[in-house]
Amino acid sequence: MFAADEGYAVGVDRITINPKQMGGEPCIRGLRIPVATVVGMIANGMTPDEMVDELPPLELDDVATALRFAADAVADREIPLQPTS
């Protein structure tokens, strides 16, 4: 589990990484719900309330934490962009 003192945002204590679960992908609270799934659902237009309804163990705080975790992960990397014409 990540904590704020390890360089991650406050609140990501809801994110767990277990090499024996979901191939070590960051998941929500030890559930088999990867952070990437939550972010993808938002990207596809679902609201947090719809997500909580569709995945009953998921909580609204989990959605917000997953988005913060993803934002922190992207901010920590250099992302190559293709030049546009």
Secondary structure by P-SEA (a helix, b strand, c coil): ccccccccccccccbbbbccccccccccccccccaaaaaaaaaacccaaaaaaacccccaaaaaaaaaaaaaaaaacbbbbbbcc
